[in-house]
Structure formats: structure tokens, C-alpha cells
Amino acid sequence: MTQENQNPSPEQENLAADPATEAAAETPAVKTPEQEIAELNQKIGELQDNFLRAKAEGENIRRRAVEDIAKAHKFAIESFAEHLVPVTDSLYAALSTDAVDAKAFKEGLEITLKQLLSAFEKGRMTEINPAVGDKFDPHHHQAIASVPSEQEPNTVVSVLQRGYTVADRVLRPALVTVSAPK
């Protein structure tokens, strides 16, 4: 026999390895109960951390939403107020001048009223001004009195004060006198 046959090469040693050792290398190692408990405790810690982070994030979102709502309530009128400032400027200008001419003063008041109505329109505020003879609408009108009239019952006879709505919600109903049957 030659020496080559007596000394196996490293490749031959690998091939001649014990089949039980190979089977053990392919199957996962069996964990001890302590290792399993440690892994489960680690996983529990990670889940608790994730839960606390999610809970904190939810609280932050809720707190920010409450703050946003409070700011929205606090500054909701800001846009409307910006439209009213020029009207105030016009009224101050009218009060600071010595108007001798009643016609010019009236024209100034009409321009200021147009500014005010424009501000109302921009703020989605509309006027309720029923015409004489219109049917009484309890959702938009408030009857102050009823007077005998030749008009059909429950129709507007006179408008004492105009009403207003904001975005189709009645802010103040129009004060009217309605007709009553004779």
C-alpha cells in the first residue's frame, strides 16, 4: 500500500464524516427552557415598547387635534373681521370730516353700506329682507304683530328689522308684521 492511500485527504475526511453529526448540523439546535424564556421576555419587552410608543403617538395626535380645534374656534372670525376693517375705516373717516352737504354725507354712507354688504357676502352672511306680500316663513321671519289686512292671511305686511343668515343658518330672523284675517 502506498502512503497516498493511508493518509486521507481533507476532502476524503469530510466525506467520511459521521452521518449523525451531519444530521445534527442540519436540524436546529434544541433550546433550553432558559433560552426560550429569555427570548420570549425580550420579545415581550419589544412589544411593550412598541405599545407604549403607539400609545404616546395616539395621545400626541389627540392633543394636537384638541389644540387645532381650539385654535379654529378662537380664530374662526378672523377672515370675516378682516373684511370689516375697511368698513370701520370708512366710518371713522366719515366721522372725522365736517360734512356740510347732506347729499355728500348720504353718498358716503351708501358707499360704506356697500362695503359692509360686500364684507357680509365674503363672510357668507346674507340678508333676510322679505317683500311686502311675501308668505310668512317661521324659519326666517319672526312675527311681532298681526294686523287686519286685505292681504291673504299670514303674509308680510311690513318689515320692522332685516334678518341675517350665515351659511344658510339663521343668525337673526327678520322682524315682520303679518296680516290677520278680518
Protein Blocks (a to p, Z undefined) as FASTA:
>chain_A
ZZklmmccfklmmmmpcfklmmmmmpccdddfklmmmmmmmmmmmmmmmmmmmmmmmmmm
mmmmmmmmmmmmmmmmmmmmmmmmmmmmmmmmmmmpccfblklmmmmmmmmmmmmmmmmm
mnopacddddehiacdfklpccfbdcddfbdehiafbdfbdcddeehiafbdcddddddd
ZZ
